[in-house]
């Protein structure tokens, strides 16, 4: 699969706006993903190249879904732990099988998850729900990113690794 995107000429890519768009998004996101982590630090870091290559390969593997902003955040901890391109790719594919709905354009999966979170919150803390409603935040839109990328940007990297391990995603 990696050979598929590696063998696309510049001319071919220019005529394939979808692939070109995926590549542009990936390059932009990879350059910003976990840059304070030593594994991804520096301009010519091999970790960044692996992140880039795995994401482009995933686009070829699941072209209909392609690449959506946030996927680099989900791959980064997996690659950090596995540190092998092939194994990290297949682990990422398995993880994406679980969460691909989070990245679908309709956002139905995300809406359902936010609805489930709201139901849970109503059972556990109705006064908080009432307060959020009074602040026009009852839809929990502020929780969207938490669920989309599994709290990846909400906690320091080591804590995310721990959280995902406890949640069964890395363990």
N, C-alpha and C positions, 0 to 999 in steps of 0.2 A: 504494500500500500504506500509506503514511503516513496518507493520508486515512481509511483504514479504522479505525485505532485512534483517530485524532483525532475522528472523528465518533461514537464510542461515548459515549452519555450516562452520567452517574453511575448512573442507574437500571439501564441495560443492564449496565454493568460489575458492579454489585452482584449481578446474576443470573448473571454469567459468572465463576465463582470461579477458573477457570484463568487468564483474562486478568487478573483482579484480582491473583492471586498473582504472575504474571509482572511486572506493573507494580510491585508492592510490592518484590519482589526487586531489580528493576532500580534503583529509586529508592534503595534501601539501598546497593547496590553502587556505583552511580555516585557517591554522596556520599563514598565512600572510595577511589575509584580514582585513583591517581597525583596526589594532592593537593599534593605538593611540586613537581610539574612546573608551570612557569609557564603552560603551555597549559591546565591544569586547575585552577589556583589560584584561590581566592576563591569566595564564595558564589554570585554571579550570573555565573559565567564562561560565555561562549558555548561553549567546548569541552565543558563538562559537559552543556549542553543538547543539543549534537550527539551526544554519547555516548549520552545518554538516548534521544533520538529514533531513532537508528540501531538501538539494541537493541530498542526496541519495534516498530519497523518489521520488524526481522528476525523477531520473534515472529509477526507476521502472515504473513511470507513462508514461514516454516518452523514452522507452529503446532504440529505434532506434537512437535518437539524443544523449541520454545519458548525459554525462557531458563533457563540453569543458572549458578549461581555460578561465576565464573571467566571467563565470556565477555567481561565488561567488560575484563578484563586482556588478552585477545587483541585486542580492538578498539582499545584505547587507543593502541598504537604505530602501528597502521595509520592511524587518524585523525590522529595527530600528524604523520605523514609526508605524507599526502595533503591534509589540511586542506580537504576539500570533501565535503559530506554525501553527495551521490549517488555520487561515485567511491569514497568510503570504504565506503559500504554495499555496493557491488558487490564491492569487494576483500575485504571481510569475508565476504560470501557465498561467494566463491571459496575463501577460507581455511577457512571452516567446512565446505565440501565435503570438504576434506582431513582435518579433525580432528573432525568431528561425532561420530564414534564415541567419542571421549573423554568425551562428555557424555551418552551414553545410559545409562539407568537400570540396565541389566544389567551395565554396567562390563566387558563382555567384551573390548572393545578395549583398555582399560587393563590388564586382566589379561594379555592377550596381549603387550602392550608390556613389562610388567614381567618376564614370562617370557623375552622376547627379550633384555632387558637382563641378566637373570641368566645366560643362556647365554653371552652375550658376556663377561661378567665372569668366568665359570668358565674360559673359554679364555685370557683375558688375565691374570687374577690369582687363581688358585685359593687361595692362602693368605688373601687377603682374603675370599673366599667362605667359607672355613672359619671365619675369625674372626667374620664376620657370623652364620653358623649358630650358633656358640657363644654369641652374644649374643641369640639368638632374633630376629635381624633378617634372616635369609636370604630372606625373602619380598620384601625391598626395599620394604616399604610406605612407608618414609621417602622414597622416590623418586617417589611417586605425584604429588605436586604439580609436581615438575620436569617430568614428562611431560605432565600434564594441561594446563598453561598455558605450555609451552615455555620453562621457566626464567624466566618473566616476573618472579616475585617473588624470585628468587635472586640477581639481579645489578642494579646501578644501571641506570636507564633508558637512558642512552647506550650502555651495554654490551649491553643487550638489542637495541637497534636494530642494532648491529654484528653481533651473533650471528645475528639473523634475516636480515640482509642476506646474510651469508656462507652461511647455510643456504638461501637462495633465497626466503624468505618476503616480503621487502620489496624485493628487487632485480629 
